[in-house]
């Protein structure tokens, strides 16, 4: 099962302050829109997202169809197939992809310790 690119999405209080902090750790802005209160930063292959006011807690994020540079992979496991496999294994989902759709979509689940996991396909 290919989950795609991985990042940690951080719920931050102040985007500019958090950006400055992570830049001191060697991260550089890679994508995003500060006017919309979000940025994606990279340090080598490590990717983090900074999101101000979008969700209450940090989230583990997988992007099916993308590599760590947000480039589309030639082949990948579609998010609907991931959802079907997880459900068939008894993994409860918090939100689901609408049946009969194609292309970009997302679903979420929560691990046994209460950590949210987002599967967010952009292709």
Phi and psi restraints in degrees (range 20) as a CNS / XPLOR table:
assign (resid 1 and name C) (resid 2 and name N)
       (resid 2 and name CA) (resid 2 and name C) 1.0 -89.4 20.0 2
assign (resid 2 and name N) (resid 2 and name CA)
       (resid 2 and name C) (resid 3 and name N) 1.0 120.2 20.0 2
assign (resid 2 and name C) (resid 3 and name N)
       (resid 3 and name CA) (resid 3 and name C) 1.0 -92.7 20.0 2
assign (resid 3 and name N) (resid 3 and name CA)
       (resid 3 and name C) (resid 4 and name N) 1.0 -15.6 20.0 2
assign (resid 3 and name C) (resid 4 and name N)
       (resid 4 and name CA) (resid 4 and name C) 1.0 89.5 20.0 2
assign (resid 4 and name N) (resid 4 and name CA)
       (resid 4 and name C) (resid 5 and name N) 1.0 -165.9 20.0 2
assign (resid 4 and name C) (resid 5 and name N)
       (resid 5 and name CA) (resid 5 and name C) 1.0 -62.6 20.0 2
assign (resid 5 and name N) (resid 5 and name CA)
       (resid 5 and name C) (resid 6 and name N) 1.0 145.8 20.0 2
assign (resid 5 and name C) (resid 6 and name N)
       (resid 6 and name CA) (resid 6 and name C) 1.0 -116.4 20.0 2
assign (resid 6 and name N) (resid 6 and name CA)
       (resid 6 and name C) (resid 7 and name N) 1.0 140.6 20.0 2
assign (resid 6 and name C) (resid 7 and name N)
       (resid 7 and name CA) (resid 7 and name C) 1.0 -151.1 20.0 2
assign (resid 7 and name N) (resid 7 and name CA)
       (resid 7 and name C) (resid 8 and name N) 1.0 165.0 20.0 2
assign (resid 7 and name C) (resid 8 and name N)
       (resid 8 and name CA) (resid 8 and name C) 1.0 -106.9 20.0 2
assign (resid 8 and name N) (resid 8 and name CA)
       (resid 8 and name C) (resid 9 and name N) 1.0 125.2 20.0 2
assign (resid 8 and name C) (resid 9 and name N)
       (resid 9 and name CA) (resid 9 and name C) 1.0 -97.4 20.0 2
assign (resid 9 and name N) (resid 9 and name CA)
       (resid 9 and name C) (resid 10 and name N) 1.0 115.1 20.0 2
assign (resid 9 and name C) (resid 10 and name N)
       (resid 10 and name CA) (resid 10 and name C) 1.0 -98.9 20.0 2
assign (resid 10 and name N) (resid 10 and name CA)
       (resid 10 and name C) (resid 11 and name N) 1.0 128.9 20.0 2
assign (resid 10 and name C) (resid 11 and name N)
       (resid 11 and name CA) (resid 11 and name C) 1.0 -82.5 20.0 2
assign (resid 11 and name N) (resid 11 and name CA)
       (resid 11 and name C) (resid 12 and name N) 1.0 108.8 20.0 2
assign (resid 11 and name C) (resid 12 and name N)
       (resid 12 and name CA) (resid 12 and name C) 1.0 -108.9 20.0 2
assign (resid 12 and name N) (resid 12 and name CA)
       (resid 12 and name C) (resid 13 and name N) 1.0 153.7 20.0 2
assign (resid 12 and name C) (resid 13 and name N)
       (resid 13 and name CA) (resid 13 and name C) 1.0 -81.7 20.0 2
assign (resid 13 and name N) (resid 13 and name CA)
       (resid 13 and name C) (resid 14 and name N) 1.0 -36.4 20.0 2
assign (resid 13 and name C) (resid 14 and name N)
       (resid 14 and name CA) (resid 14 and name C) 1.0 -140.7 20.0 2
assign (resid 14 and name N) (resid 14 and name CA)
       (resid 14 and name C) (resid 15 and name N) 1.0 110.8 20.0 2
assign (resid 14 and name C) (resid 15 and name N)
       (resid 15 and name CA) (resid 15 and name C) 1.0 -58.1 20.0 2
assign (resid 15 and name N) (resid 15 and name CA)
       (resid 15 and name C) (resid 16 and name N) 1.0 -46.9 20.0 2
assign (resid 15 and name C) (resid 16 and name N)
       (resid 16 and name CA) (resid 16 and name C) 1.0 -63.3 20.0 2
assign (resid 16 and name N) (resid 16 and name CA)
       (resid 16 and name C) (resid 17 and name N) 1.0 -43.4 20.0 2
assign (resid 16 and name C) (resid 17 and name N)
       (resid 17 and name CA) (resid 17 and name C) 1.0 -63.7 20.0 2
assign (resid 17 and name N) (resid 17 and name CA)
       (resid 17 and name C) (resid 18 and name N) 1.0 -44.2 20.0 2
assign (resid 17 and name C) (resid 18 and name N)
       (resid 18 and name CA) (resid 18 and name C) 1.0 -66.4 20.0 2
assign (resid 18 and name N) (resid 18 and name CA)
       (resid 18 and name C) (resid 19 and name N) 1.0 -40.2 20.0 2
assign (resid 18 and name C) (resid 19 and name N)
       (resid 19 and name CA) (resid 19 and name C) 1.0 -59.5 20.0 2
assign (resid 19 and name N) (resid 19 and name CA)
       (resid 19 and name C) (resid 20 and name N) 1.0 -47.1 20.0 2
assign (resid 19 and name C) (resid 20 and name N)
       (resid 20 and name CA) (resid 20 and name C) 1.0 -60.2 20.0 2
assign (resid 20 and name N) (resid 20 and name CA)
       (resid 20 and name C) (resid 21 and name N) 1.0 -41.8 20.0 2
assign (resid 20 and name C) (resid 21 and name N)
       (resid 21 and name CA) (resid 21 and name C) 1.0 -61.2 20.0 2
assign (resid 21 and name N) (resid 21 and name CA)
       (resid 21 and name C) (resid 22 and name N) 1.0 -50.9 20.0 2
assign (resid 21 and name C) (resid 22 and name N)
       (resid 22 and name CA) (resid 22 and name C) 1.0 -70.2 20.0 2
assign (resid 22 and name N) (resid 22 and name CA)
       (resid 22 and name C) (resid 23 and name N) 1.0 -27.7 20.0 2
assign (resid 22 and name C) (resid 23 and name N)
       (resid 23 and name CA) (resid 23 and name C) 1.0 -65.2 20.0 2
assign (resid 23 and name N) (resid 23 and name CA)
       (resid 23 and name C) (resid 24 and name N) 1.0 -33.0 20.0 2
assign (resid 23 and name C) (resid 24 and name N)
       (resid 24 and name CA) (resid 24 and name C) 1.0 -66.5 20.0 2
assign (resid 24 and name N) (resid 24 and name CA)
       (resid 24 and name C) (resid 25 and name N) 1.0 -23.6 20.0 2
assign (resid 24 and name C) (resid 25 and name N)
       (resid 25 and name CA) (resid 25 and name C) 1.0 -87.5 20.0 2
assign (resid 25 and name N) (resid 25 and name CA)
       (resid 25 and name C) (resid 26 and name N) 1.0 2.3 20.0 2
assign (resid 25 and name C) (resid 26 and name N)
       (resid 26 and name CA) (resid 26 and name C) 1.0 99.3 20.0 2
assign (resid 26 and name N) (resid 26 and name CA)
       (resid 26 and name C) (resid 27 and name N) 1.0 4.3 20.0 2
assign (resid 26 and name C) (resid 27 and name N)
       (resid 27 and name CA) (resid 27 and name C) 1.0 -79.1 20.0 2
assign (resid 27 and name N) (resid 27 and name CA)
       (resid 27 and name C) (resid 28 and name N) 1.0 147.3 20.0 2
assign (resid 27 and name C) (resid 28 and name N)
       (resid 28 and name CA) (resid 28 and name C) 1.0 -126.4 20.0 2
assign (resid 28 and name N) (resid 28 and name CA)
       (resid 28 and name C) (resid 29 and name N) 1.0 144.7 20.0 2
assign (resid 28 and name C) (resid 29 and name N)
       (resid 29 and name CA) (resid 29 and name C) 1.0 -61.1 20.0 2
assign (resid 29 and name N) (resid 29 and name CA)
       (resid 29 and name C) (resid 30 and name N) 1.0 132.6 20.0 2
assign (resid 29 and name C) (resid 30 and name N)
       (resid 30 and name CA) (resid 30 and name C) 1.0 -117.7 20.0 2
assign (resid 30 and name N) (resid 30 and name CA)
       (resid 30 and name C) (resid 31 and name N) 1.0 -36.6 20.0 2
assign (resid 30 and name C) (resid 31 and name N)
       (resid 31 and name CA) (resid 31 and name C) 1.0 -162.3 20.0 2
assign (resid 31 and name N) (resid 31 and name CA)
       (resid 31 and name C) (resid 32 and name N) 1.0 173.1 20.0 2
assign (resid 31 and name C) (resid 32 and name N)
       (resid 32 and name CA) (resid 32 and name C) 1.0 117.4 20.0 2
assign (resid 32 and name N) (resid 32 and name CA)
       (resid 32 and name C) (resid 33 and name N) 1.0 -174.9 20.0 2
assign (resid 32 and name C) (resid 33 and name N)
       (resid 33 and name CA) (resid 33 and name C) 1.0 -148.9 20.0 2
assign (resid 33 and name N) (resid 33 and name CA)
       (resid 33 and name C) (resid 34 and name N) 1.0 101.8 20.0 2
assign (resid 33 and name C) (resid 34 and name N)
       (resid 34 and name CA) (resid 34 and name C) 1.0 -56.8 20.0 2
assign (resid 34 and name N) (resid 34 and name CA)
       (resid 34 and name C) (resid 35 and name N) 1.0 -31.2 20.0 2
assign (resid 34 and name C) (resid 35 and name N)
       (resid 35 and name CA) (resid 35 and name C) 1.0 -65.3 20.0 2
assign (resid 35 and name N) (resid 35 and name CA)
       (resid 35 and name C) (resid 36 and name N) 1.0 -23.0 20.0 2
assign (resid 35 and name C) (resid 36 and name N)
       (resid 36 and name CA) (resid 36 and name C) 1.0 -101.6 20.0 2
assign (resid 36 and name N) (resid 36 and name CA)
       (resid 36 and name C) (resid 37 and name N) 1.0 9.5 20.0 2
assign (resid 36 and name C) (resid 37 and name N)
       (resid 37 and name CA) (resid 37 and name C) 1.0 68.7 20.0 2
assign (resid 37 and name N) (resid 37 and name CA)
       (resid 37 and name C) (resid 38 and name N) 1.0 35.8 20.0 2
assign (resid 37 and name C) (resid 38 and name N)
       (resid 38 and name CA) (resid 38 and name C) 1.0 -150.4 20.0 2
assign (resid 38 and name N) (resid 38 and name CA)
       (resid 38 and name C) (resid 39 and name N) 1.0 147.3 20.0 2
assign (resid 38 and name C) (resid 39 and name N)
       (resid 39 and name CA) (resid 39 and name C) 1.0 -145.4 20.0 2
assign (resid 39 and name N) (resid 39 and name CA)
       (resid 39 and name C) (resid 40 and name N) 1.0 149.3 20.0 2
assign (resid 39 and name C) (resid 40 and name N)
       (resid 40 and name CA) (resid 40 and name C) 1.0 -113.4 20.0 2
assign (resid 40 and name N) (resid 40 and name CA)
       (resid 40 and name C) (resid 41 and name N) 1.0 130.3 20.0 2
assign (resid 40 and name C) (resid 41 and name N)
       (resid 41 and name CA) (resid 41 and name C) 1.0 -123.0 20.0 2
assign (resid 41 and name N) (resid 41 and name CA)
       (resid 41 and name C) (resid 42 and name N) 1.0 150.8 20.0 2
assign (resid 41 and name C) (resid 42 and name N)
       (resid 42 and name CA) (resid 42 and name C) 1.0 -131.0 20.0 2
assign (resid 42 and name N) (resid 42 and name CA)
       (resid 42 and name C) (resid 43 and name N) 1.0 147.8 20.0 2
assign (resid 42 and name C) (resid 43 and name N)
       (resid 43 and name CA) (resid 43 and name C) 1.0 -138.2 20.0 2
assign (resid 43 and name N) (resid 43 and name CA)
       (resid 43 and name C) (resid 44 and name N) 1.0 100.7 20.0 2
assign (resid 43 and name C) (resid 44 and name N)
       (resid 44 and name CA) (resid 44 and name C) 1.0 64.9 20.0 2
assign (resid 44 and name N) (resid 44 and name CA)
       (resid 44 and name C) (resid 45 and name N) 1.0 -126.6 20.0 2
assign (resid 44 and name C) (resid 45 and name N)
       (resid 45 and name CA) (resid 45 and name C) 1.0 -91.7 20.0 2
assign (resid 45 and name N) (resid 45 and name CA)
       (resid 45 and name C) (resid 46 and name N) 1.0 0.0 20.0 2
assign (resid 45 and name C) (resid 46 and name N)
       (resid 46 and name CA) (resid 46 and name C) 1.0 -86.0 20.0 2
assign (resid 46 and name N) (resid 46 and name CA)
       (resid 46 and name C) (resid 47 and name N) 1.0 127.9 20.0 2
assign (resid 46 and name C) (resid 47 and name N)
       (resid 47 and name CA) (resid 47 and name C) 1.0 -122.6 20.0 2
assign (resid 47 and name N) (resid 47 and name CA)
       (resid 47 and name C) (resid 48 and name N) 1.0 131.8 20.0 2
assign (resid 47 and name C) (resid 48 and name N)
       (resid 48 and name CA) (resid 48 and name C) 1.0 -129.7 20.0 2
assign (resid 48 and name N) (resid 48 and name CA)
       (resid 48 and name C) (resid 49 and name N) 1.0 149.5 20.0 2
assign (resid 48 and name C) (resid 49 and name N)
       (resid 49 and name CA) (resid 49 and name C) 1.0 -112.7 20.0 2
assign (resid 49 and name N) (resid 49 and name CA)
       (resid 49 and name C) (resid 50 and name N) 1.0 139.0 20.0 2
assign (resid 49 and name C) (resid 50 and name N)
       (resid 50 and name CA) (resid 50 and name C) 1.0 -110.9 20.0 2
assign (resid 50 and name N) (resid 50 and name CA)
       (resid 50 and name C) (resid 51 and name N) 1.0 122.2 20.0 2
assign (resid 50 and name C) (resid 51 and name N)
       (resid 51 and name CA) (resid 51 and name C) 1.0 -131.2 20.0 2
assign (resid 51 and name N) (resid 51 and name CA)
       (resid 51 and name C) (resid 52 and name N) 1.0 114.4 20.0 2
assign (resid 51 and name C) (resid 52 and name N)
       (resid 52 and name CA) (resid 52 and name C) 1.0 -96.6 20.0 2
assign (resid 52 and name N) (resid 52 and name CA)
       (resid 52 and name C) (resid 53 and name N) 1.0 120.3 20.0 2
assign (resid 52 and name C) (resid 53 and name N)
       (resid 53 and name CA) (resid 53 and name C) 1.0 73.0 20.0 2
assign (resid 53 and name N) (resid 53 and name CA)
       (resid 53 and name C) (resid 54 and name N) 1.0 15.3 20.0 2
assign (resid 53 and name C) (resid 54 and name N)
       (resid 54 and name CA) (resid 54 and name C) 1.0 -98.7 20.0 2
assign (resid 54 and name N) (resid 54 and name CA)
       (resid 54 and name C) (resid 55 and name N) 1.0 -29.2 20.0 2
assign (resid 54 and name C) (resid 55 and name N)
       (resid 55 and name CA) (resid 55 and name C) 1.0 -156.1 20.0 2
assign (resid 55 and name N) (resid 55 and name CA)
       (resid 55 and name C) (resid 56 and name N) 1.0 157.7 20.0 2
assign (resid 55 and name C) (resid 56 and name N)
       (resid 56 and name CA) (resid 56 and name C) 1.0 -79.1 20.0 2
assign (resid 56 and name N) (resid 56 and name CA)
       (resid 56 and name C) (resid 57 and name N) 1.0 -24.7 20.0 2
assign (resid 56 and name C) (resid 57 and name N)
       (resid 57 and name CA) (resid 57 and name C) 1.0 -133.7 20.0 2
assign (resid 57 and name N) (resid 57 and name CA)
       (resid 57 and name C) (resid 58 and name N) 1.0 166.5 20.0 2
assign (resid 57 and name C) (resid 58 and name N)
       (resid 58 and name CA) (resid 58 and name C) 1.0 -66.6 20.0 2
assign (resid 58 and name N) (resid 58 and name CA)
       (resid 58 and name C) (resid 59 and name N) 1.0 151.3 20.0 2
assign (resid 58 and name C) (resid 59 and name N)
       (resid 59 and name CA) (resid 59 and name C) 1.0 -135.5 20.0 2
assign (resid 59 and name N) (resid 59 and name CA)
       (resid 59 and name C) (resid 60 and name N) 1.0 137.3 20.0 2
assign (resid 59 and name C) (resid 60 and name N)
       (resid 60 and name CA) (resid 60 and name C) 1.0 -82.1 20.0 2
assign (resid 60 and name N) (resid 60 and name CA)
       (resid 60 and name C) (resid 61 and name N) 1.0 130.9 20.0 2
assign (resid 60 and name C) (resid 61 and name N)
       (resid 61 and name CA) (resid 61 and name C) 1.0 -124.0 20.0 2
assign (resid 61 and name N) (resid 61 and name CA)
       (resid 61 and name C) (resid 62 and name N) 1.0 132.8 20.0 2
assign (resid 61 and name C) (resid 62 and name N)
       (resid 62 and name CA) (resid 62 and name C) 1.0 -118.8 20.0 2
assign (resid 62 and name N) (resid 62 and name CA)
       (resid 62 and name C) (resid 63 and name N) 1.0 137.0 20.0 2
assign (resid 62 and name C) (resid 63 and name N)
       (resid 63 and name CA) (resid 63 and name C) 1.0 -118.0 20.0 2
assign (resid 63 and name N) (resid 63 and name CA)
       (resid 63 and name C) (resid 64 and name N) 1.0 89.6 20.0 2
assign (resid 63 and name C) (resid 64 and name N)
       (resid 64 and name CA) (resid 64 and name C) 1.0 -56.6 20.0 2
assign (resid 64 and name N) (resid 64 and name CA)
       (resid 64 and name C) (resid 65 and name N) 1.0 137.0 20.0 2
assign (resid 64 and name C) (resid 65 and name N)
       (resid 65 and name CA) (resid 65 and name C) 1.0 92.5 20.0 2
assign (resid 65 and name N) (resid 65 and name CA)
       (resid 65 and name C) (resid 66 and name N) 1.0 -6.7 20.0 2
assign (resid 65 and name C) (resid 66 and name N)
       (resid 66 and name CA) (resid 66 and name C) 1.0 -118.1 20.0 2
assign (resid 66 and name N) (resid 66 and name CA)
       (resid 66 and name C) (resid 67 and name N) 1.0 149.0 20.0 2
assign (resid 66 and name C) (resid 67 and name N)
       (resid 67 and name CA) (resid 67 and name C) 1.0 -93.6 20.0 2
assign (resid 67 and name N) (resid 67 and name CA)
       (resid 67 and name C) (resid 68 and name N) 1.0 -175.7 20.0 2
assign (resid 67 and name C) (resid 68 and name N)
       (resid 68 and name CA) (resid 68 and name C) 1.0 -70.4 20.0 2
assign (resid 68 and name N) (resid 68 and name CA)
       (resid 68 and name C) (resid 69 and name N) 1.0 -5.8 20.0 2
assign (resid 68 and name C) (resid 69 and name N)
       (resid 69 and name CA) (resid 69 and name C) 1.0 -103.5 20.0 2
assign (resid 69 and name N) (resid 69 and name CA)
       (resid 69 and name C) (resid 70 and name N) 1.0 15.1 20.0 2
assign (resid 69 and name C) (resid 70 and name N)
       (resid 70 and name CA) (resid 70 and name C) 1.0 59.8 20.0 2
assign (resid 70 and name N) (resid 70 and name CA)
       (resid 70 and name C) (resid 71 and name N) 1.0 32.3 20.0 2
assign (resid 70 and name C) (resid 71 and name N)
       (resid 71 and name CA) (resid 71 and name C) 1.0 -103.7 20.0 2
assign (resid 71 and name N) (resid 71 and name CA)
       (resid 71 and name C) (resid 72 and name N) 1.0 141.2 20.0 2
assign (resid 71 and name C) (resid 72 and name N)
       (resid 72 and name CA) (resid 72 and name C) 1.0 -66.4 20.0 2
assign (resid 72 and name N) (resid 72 and name CA)
       (resid 72 and name C) (resid 73 and name N) 1.0 134.8 20.0 2
assign (resid 72 and name C) (resid 73 and name N)
       (resid 73 and name CA) (resid 73 and name C) 1.0 -80.4 20.0 2
assign (resid 73 and name N) (resid 73 and name CA)
       (resid 73 and name C) (resid 74 and name N) 1.0 147.7 20.0 2
assign (resid 73 and name C) (resid 74 and name N)
       (resid 74 and name CA) (resid 74 and name C) 1.0 -64.7 20.0 2
assign (resid 74 and name N) (resid 74 and name CA)
       (resid 74 and name C) (resid 75 and name N) 1.0 -34.6 20.0 2
assign (resid 74 and name C) (resid 75 and name N)
       (resid 75 and name CA) (resid 75 and name C) 1.0 -137.3 20.0 2
assign (resid 75 and name N) (resid 75 and name CA)
       (resid 75 and name C) (resid 76 and name N) 1.0 146.9 20.0 2
assign (resid 75 and name C) (resid 76 and name N)
       (resid 76 and name CA) (resid 76 and name C) 1.0 -163.0 20.0 2
assign (resid 76 and name N) (resid 76 and name CA)
       (resid 76 and name C) (resid 77 and name N) 1.0 164.8 20.0 2
assign (resid 76 and name C) (resid 77 and name N)
       (resid 77 and name CA) (resid 77 and name C) 1.0 -86.0 20.0 2
assign (resid 77 and name N) (resid 77 and name CA)
       (resid 77 and name C) (resid 78 and name N) 1.0 117.1 20.0 2
assign (resid 77 and name C) (resid 78 and name N)
       (resid 78 and name CA) (resid 78 and name C) 1.0 -61.9 20.0 2
assign (resid 78 and name N) (resid 78 and name CA)
       (resid 78 and name C) (resid 79 and name N) 1.0 147.5 20.0 2
assign (resid 78 and name C) (resid 79 and name N)
       (resid 79 and name CA) (resid 79 and name C) 1.0 -58.2 20.0 2
assign (resid 79 and name N) (resid 79 and name CA)
       (resid 79 and name C) (resid 80 and name N) 1.0 -32.2 20.0 2
assign (resid 79 and name C) (resid 80 and name N)
       (resid 80 and name CA) (resid 80 and name C) 1.0 -68.2 20.0 2
assign (resid 80 and name N) (resid 80 and name CA)
       (resid 80 and name C) (resid 81 and name N) 1.0 -36.0 20.0 2
assign (resid 80 and name C) (resid 81 and name N)
       (resid 81 and name CA) (resid 81 and name C) 1.0 -68.7 20.0 2
assign (resid 81 and name N) (resid 81 and name CA)
       (resid 81 and name C) (resid 82 and name N) 1.0 -41.3 20.0 2
assign (resid 81 and name C) (resid 82 and name N)
       (resid 82 and name CA) (resid 82 and name C) 1.0 -58.6 20.0 2
assign (resid 82 and name N) (resid 82 and name CA)
       (resid 82 and name C) (resid 83 and name N) 1.0 -46.2 20.0 2
assign (resid 82 and name C) (resid 83 and name N)
       (resid 83 and name CA) (resid 83 and name C) 1.0 -59.7 20.0 2
assign (resid 83 and name N) (resid 83 and name CA)
       (resid 83 and name C) (resid 84 and name N) 1.0 -45.8 20.0 2
assign (resid 83 and name C) (resid 84 and name N)
       (resid 84 and name CA) (resid 84 and name C) 1.0 -61.6 20.0 2
assign (resid 84 and name N) (resid 84 and name CA)
       (resid 84 and name C) (resid 85 and name N) 1.0 -45.0 20.0 2
assign (resid 84 and name C) (resid 85 and name N)
       (resid 85 and name CA) (resid 85 and name C) 1.0 -62.0 20.0 2
assign (resid 85 and name N) (resid 85 and name CA)
       (resid 85 and name C) (resid 86 and name N) 1.0 -45.8 20.0 2
assign (resid 85 and name C) (resid 86 and name N)
       (resid 86 and name CA) (resid 86 and name C) 1.0 -64.1 20.0 2
assign (resid 86 and name N) (resid 86 and name CA)
       (resid 86 and name C) (resid 87 and name N) 1.0 -44.1 20.0 2
assign (resid 86 and name C) (resid 87 and name N)
       (resid 87 and name CA) (resid 87 and name C) 1.0 -62.8 20.0 2
assign (resid 87 and name N) (resid 87 and name CA)
       (resid 87 and name C) (resid 88 and name N) 1.0 -37.6 20.0 2
assign (resid 87 and name C) (resid 88 and name N)
       (resid 88 and name CA) (resid 88 and name C) 1.0 -67.6 20.0 2
assign (resid 88 and name N) (resid 88 and name CA)
       (resid 88 and name C) (resid 89 and name N) 1.0 -20.8 20.0 2
assign (resid 88 and name C) (resid 89 and name N)
       (resid 89 and name CA) (resid 89 and name C) 1.0 -92.7 20.0 2
assign (resid 89 and name N) (resid 89 and name CA)
       (resid 89 and name C) (resid 90 and name N) 1.0 5.7 20.0 2
assign (resid 89 and name C) (resid 90 and name N)
       (resid 90 and name CA) (resid 90 and name C) 1.0 82.8 20.0 2
assign (resid 90 and name N) (resid 90 and name CA)
       (resid 90 and name C) (resid 91 and name N) 1.0 15.9 20.0 2
assign (resid 90 and name C) (resid 91 and name N)
       (resid 91 and name CA) (resid 91 and name C) 1.0 -80.8 20.0 2
assign (resid 91 and name N) (resid 91 and name CA)
       (resid 91 and name C) (resid 92 and name N) 1.0 118.3 20.0 2
assign (resid 91 and name C) (resid 92 and name N)
       (resid 92 and name CA) (resid 92 and name C) 1.0 -74.5 20.0 2
assign (resid 92 and name N) (resid 92 and name CA)
       (resid 92 and name C) (resid 93 and name N) 1.0 135.6 20.0 2
assign (resid 92 and name C) (resid 93 and name N)
       (resid 93 and name CA) (resid 93 and name C) 1.0 -102.1 20.0 2
assign (resid 93 and name N) (resid 93 and name CA)
       (resid 93 and name C) (resid 94 and name N) 1.0 145.1 20.0 2
assign (resid 93 and name C) (resid 94 and name N)
       (resid 94 and name CA) (resid 94 and name C) 1.0 -83.5 20.0 2
assign (resid 94 and name N) (resid 94 and name CA)
       (resid 94 and name C) (resid 95 and name N) 1.0 -44.5 20.0 2
assign (resid 94 and name C) (resid 95 and name N)
       (resid 95 and name CA) (resid 95 and name C) 1.0 -132.1 20.0 2
assign (resid 95 and name N) (resid 95 and name CA)
       (resid 95 and name C) (resid 96 and name N) 1.0 158.6 20.0 2
assign (resid 95 and name C) (resid 96 and name N)
       (resid 96 and name CA) (resid 96 and name C) 1.0 -132.9 20.0 2
assign (resid 96 and name N) (resid 96 and name CA)
       (resid 96 and name C) (resid 97 and name N) 1.0 158.2 20.0 2
assign (resid 96 and name C) (resid 97 and name N)
       (resid 97 and name CA) (resid 97 and name C) 1.0 -74.5 20.0 2
assign (resid 97 and name N) (resid 97 and name CA)
       (resid 97 and name C) (resid 98 and name N) 1.0 136.6 20.0 2
assign (resid 97 and name C) (resid 98 and name N)
       (resid 98 and name CA) (resid 98 and name C) 1.0 -65.4 20.0 2
assign (resid 98 and name N) (resid 98 and name CA)
       (resid 98 and name C) (resid 99 and name N) 1.0 130.7 20.0 2
assign (resid 98 and name C) (resid 99 and name N)
       (resid 99 and name CA) (resid 99 and name C) 1.0 -60.7 20.0 2
assign (resid 99 and name N) (resid 99 and name CA)
       (resid 99 and name C) (resid 100 and name N) 1.0 149.2 20.0 2
assign (resid 99 and name C) (resid 100 and name N)
       (resid 100 and name CA) (resid 100 and name C) 1.0 78.2 20.0 2
assign (resid 100 and name N) (resid 100 and name CA)
       (resid 100 and name C) (resid 101 and name N) 1.0 12.6 20.0 2
assign (resid 100 and name C) (resid 101 and name N)
       (resid 101 and name CA) (resid 101 and name C) 1.0 -99.9 20.0 2
assign (resid 101 and name N) (resid 101 and name CA)
       (resid 101 and name C) (resid 102 and name N) 1.0 171.0 20.0 2
assign (resid 101 and name C) (resid 102 and name N)
       (resid 102 and name CA) (resid 102 and name C) 1.0 -143.0 20.0 2
assign (resid 102 and name N) (resid 102 and name CA)
       (resid 102 and name C) (resid 103 and name N) 1.0 161.0 20.0 2
assign (resid 102 and name C) (resid 103 and name N)
       (resid 103 and name CA) (resid 103 and name C) 1.0 81.5 20.0 2
assign (resid 103 and name N) (resid 103 and name CA)
       (resid 103 and name C) (resid 104 and name N) 1.0 -150.8 20.0 2
assign (resid 103 and name C) (resid 104 and name N)
       (resid 104 and name CA) (resid 104 and name C) 1.0 -58.0 20.0 2
assign (resid 104 and name N) (resid 104 and name CA)
       (resid 104 and name C) (resid 105 and name N) 1.0 138.9 20.0 2
assign (resid 104 and name C) (resid 105 and name N)
       (resid 105 and name CA) (resid 105 and name C) 1.0 -170.1 20.0 2
assign (resid 105 and name N) (resid 105 and name CA)
       (resid 105 and name C) (resid 106 and name N) 1.0 170.0 20.0 2
assign (resid 105 and name C) (resid 106 and name N)
       (resid 106 and name CA) (resid 106 and name C) 1.0 -150.4 20.0 2
assign (resid 106 and name N) (resid 106 and name CA)
       (resid 106 and name C) (resid 107 and name N) 1.0 158.1 20.0 2
assign (resid 106 and name C) (resid 107 and name N)
       (resid 107 and name CA) (resid 107 and name C) 1.0 -147.8 20.0 2
assign (resid 107 and name N) (resid 107 and name CA)
       (resid 107 and name C) (resid 108 and name N) 1.0 162.4 20.0 2
assign (resid 107 and name C) (resid 108 and name N)
       (resid 108 and name CA) (resid 108 and name C) 1.0 -132.0 20.0 2
assign (resid 108 and name N) (resid 108 and name CA)
       (resid 108 and name C) (resid 109 and name N) 1.0 158.3 20.0 2
assign (resid 108 and name C) (resid 109 and name N)
       (resid 109 and name CA) (resid 109 and name C) 1.0 -148.2 20.0 2
assign (resid 109 and name N) (resid 109 and name CA)
       (resid 109 and name C) (resid 110 and name N) 1.0 169.4 20.0 2
assign (resid 109 and name C) (resid 110 and name N)
       (resid 110 and name CA) (resid 110 and name C) 1.0 -124.0 20.0 2
assign (resid 110 and name N) (resid 110 and name CA)
       (resid 110 and name C) (resid 111 and name N) 1.0 131.9 20.0 2
assign (resid 110 and name C) (resid 111 and name N)
       (resid 111 and name CA) (resid 111 and name C) 1.0 -76.2 20.0 2
assign (resid 111 and name N) (resid 111 and name CA)
       (resid 111 and name C) (resid 112 and name N) 1.0 172.0 20.0 2
assign (resid 111 and name C) (resid 112 and name N)
       (resid 112 and name CA) (resid 112 and name C) 1.0 -58.8 20.0 2
assign (resid 112 and name N) (resid 112 and name CA)
       (resid 112 and name C) (resid 113 and name N) 1.0 -18.9 20.0 2
assign (resid 112 and name C) (resid 113 and name N)
       (resid 113 and name CA) (resid 113 and name C) 1.0 -99.1 20.0 2
assign (resid 113 and name N) (resid 113 and name CA)
       (resid 113 and name C) (resid 114 and name N) 1.0 7.4 20.0 2
assign (resid 113 and name C) (resid 114 and name N)
       (resid 114 and name CA) (resid 114 and name C) 1.0 89.7 20.0 2
assign (resid 114 and name N) (resid 114 and name CA)
       (resid 114 and name C) (resid 115 and name N) 1.0 7.9 20.0 2
assign (resid 114 and name C) (resid 115 and name N)
       (resid 115 and name CA) (resid 115 and name C) 1.0 -81.3 20.0 2
assign (resid 115 and name N) (resid 115 and name CA)
       (resid 115 and name C) (resid 116 and name N) 1.0 130.0 20.0 2
assign (resid 115 and name C) (resid 116 and name N)
       (resid 116 and name CA) (resid 116 and name C) 1.0 -78.9 20.0 2
assign (resid 116 and name N) (resid 116 and name CA)
       (resid 116 and name C) (resid 117 and name N) 1.0 140.3 20.0 2
assign (resid 116 and name C) (resid 117 and name N)
       (resid 117 and name CA) (resid 117 and name C) 1.0 -124.5 20.0 2
assign (resid 117 and name N) (resid 117 and name CA)
       (resid 117 and name C) (resid 118 and name N) 1.0 125.6 20.0 2
assign (resid 117 and name C) (resid 118 and name N)
       (resid 118 and name CA) (resid 118 and name C) 1.0 -108.1 20.0 2
assign (resid 118 and name N) (resid 118 and name CA)
       (resid 118 and name C) (resid 119 and name N) 1.0 129.2 20.0 2
assign (resid 118 and name C) (resid 119 and name N)
       (resid 119 and name CA) (resid 119 and name C) 1.0 -107.9 20.0 2
assign (resid 119 and name N) (resid 119 and name CA)
       (resid 119 and name C) (resid 120 and name N) 1.0 113.9 20.0 2
assign (resid 119 and name C) (resid 120 and name N)
       (resid 120 and name CA) (resid 120 and name C) 1.0 -130.5 20.0 2
assign (resid 120 and name N) (resid 120 and name CA)
       (resid 120 and name C) (resid 121 and name N) 1.0 99.7 20.0 2
assign (resid 120 and name C) (resid 121 and name N)
       (resid 121 and name CA) (resid 121 and name C) 1.0 -94.2 20.0 2
assign (resid 121 and name N) (resid 121 and name CA)
       (resid 121 and name C) (resid 122 and name N) 1.0 126.6 20.0 2
assign (resid 121 and name C) (resid 122 and name N)
       (resid 122 and name CA) (resid 122 and name C) 1.0 -103.3 20.0 2
assign (resid 122 and name N) (resid 122 and name CA)
       (resid 122 and name C) (resid 123 and name N) 1.0 -3.5 20.0 2
